[in-house]
Amino acid sequence: MGQKPYDLKERTFEFALRILDITPLLPNRLEVNIARRQLARSGPAIGANVEEADGASTKRESRRIFIIARREARETRYWLRIIERKWPTFVNVTAGIQEATEIVNILSSIINKLG
């Protein structure tokens, strides 16, 4: 991926694209389709919520939406960990897990500052 963008909106946008690149690489089986669907939903939702939080009208509303974004980042990391454990031969998601962890940490810091 190269150097990570410092702009959180751009970083979460790039992460969403990475997630959407991963999902078609997974095998076409029922149990995989569940993980694929959840991952395709939660990964891009992080950035969508960051965008929404940026446009919030109050600090309290912004904090609430960042908490939702963090929840989505945690869920995305969870599904990536499942993929890493169950279907590692189809796609390497180690970097995605690391990026999700970093996004969770960034969002946690923002949430704490908005406290």
C-alpha positions as CSV (number, residue, x, y, z in Angstrom):
1,M,0.0,0.0,0.0
2,G,3.0,2.4,0.4
3,Q,2.9,5.3,2.8
4,K,-0.3,5.6,4.8
5,P,-2.2,8.8,4.3
6,Y,-2.5,11.1,7.3
7,D,-6.0,12.2,6.4
8,L,-8.3,9.8,8.2
9,K,-11.0,10.2,5.6
10,E,-8.6,9.3,2.8
11,R,-7.1,6.5,4.9
12,T,-10.4,4.9,5.6
13,F,-11.4,5.4,1.9
14,E,-8.3,3.5,0.8
15,F,-9.0,0.8,3.4
16,A,-12.5,0.4,2.0
17,L,-11.1,-0.1,-1.4
18,R,-8.7,-2.7,-0.1
19,I,-11.5,-4.6,1.6
20,L,-13.6,-4.6,-1.6
21,D,-10.5,-6.0,-3.5
22,I,-10.3,-8.8,-1.0
23,T,-13.8,-10.1,-1.1
24,P,-13.9,-11.4,-4.7
25,L,-10.7,-13.4,-4.0
26,L,-12.4,-15.6,-1.5
27,P,-13.8,-19.0,-2.5
28,N,-17.4,-19.3,-3.5
29,R,-18.9,-21.4,-0.6
30,L,-21.8,-20.7,1.7
31,E,-19.8,-20.2,4.8
32,V,-17.4,-17.9,3.0
33,N,-20.2,-15.9,1.5
34,I,-21.3,-15.0,5.0
35,A,-17.9,-13.7,5.9
36,R,-17.6,-11.9,2.5
37,R,-20.9,-10.2,2.9
38,Q,-20.1,-9.0,6.4
39,L,-16.7,-7.8,5.5
40,A,-18.0,-6.0,2.4
41,R,-20.5,-4.2,4.6
42,S,-18.4,-3.3,7.7
43,G,-15.1,-2.3,5.9
44,P,-16.5,0.5,3.8
45,A,-18.8,1.6,6.7
46,I,-15.8,2.8,8.6
47,G,-15.0,5.5,6.1
48,A,-18.7,6.3,5.6
49,N,-19.1,7.0,9.3
50,V,-15.9,9.0,9.4
51,E,-17.3,11.2,6.6
52,E,-20.5,11.5,8.5
53,A,-18.8,12.4,11.8
54,D,-16.8,15.1,10.0
55,G,-20.1,16.7,9.0
56,A,-21.8,16.4,12.4
57,S,-23.4,19.5,13.9
58,T,-22.2,19.0,17.5
59,K,-19.2,17.5,19.2
60,R,-21.5,15.0,21.0
61,E,-22.9,13.8,17.7
62,S,-19.5,13.6,16.1
63,R,-18.2,11.5,19.0
64,R,-21.2,9.1,18.7
65,I,-20.6,8.6,15.0
66,F,-16.9,8.0,15.6
67,I,-17.8,5.3,18.1
68,I,-19.9,3.6,15.4
69,A,-16.9,3.9,13.0
70,R,-14.7,2.2,15.6
71,R,-17.3,-0.5,16.1
72,E,-17.2,-1.2,12.4
73,A,-13.4,-1.2,12.3
74,R,-13.4,-3.8,15.1
75,E,-15.9,-5.9,13.2
76,T,-13.9,-5.7,10.0
77,R,-10.8,-6.8,11.9
78,Y,-12.8,-9.7,13.3
79,W,-13.8,-10.9,9.9
80,L,-10.3,-10.5,8.5
81,R,-9.0,-12.6,11.4
82,I,-11.5,-15.3,10.4
83,I,-10.4,-15.2,6.8
84,E,-6.7,-15.3,7.9
85,R,-7.4,-18.4,9.9
86,K,-9.8,-20.3,7.7
87,W,-8.8,-19.4,4.1
88,P,-5.2,-18.1,4.1
89,T,-4.4,-19.7,0.8
90,F,-6.9,-17.5,-1.1
91,V,-5.8,-14.1,0.2
92,N,-3.2,-12.6,2.6
93,V,-5.1,-10.3,5.0
94,T,-2.3,-9.7,7.5
95,A,-1.8,-6.1,6.4
96,G,-5.5,-5.5,6.5
97,I,-5.7,-6.7,10.1
98,Q,-2.8,-4.4,11.0
99,E,-4.5,-1.4,9.2
100,A,-7.8,-2.2,11.0
101,T,-6.0,-2.2,14.3
102,E,-4.4,1.1,13.6
103,I,-7.7,2.6,12.5
104,V,-9.3,1.4,15.8
105,N,-6.5,3.0,17.7
106,I,-6.8,6.3,15.8
107,L,-10.6,6.3,16.3
108,S,-10.2,5.5,20.0
109,S,-7.9,8.5,20.4
110,I,-10.3,10.8,18.6
111,I,-13.2,9.5,20.8
112,N,-11.2,10.1,24.0
113,K,-10.3,13.7,22.9
114,L,-14.0,14.4,22.2
115,G,-14.7,12.8,25.5
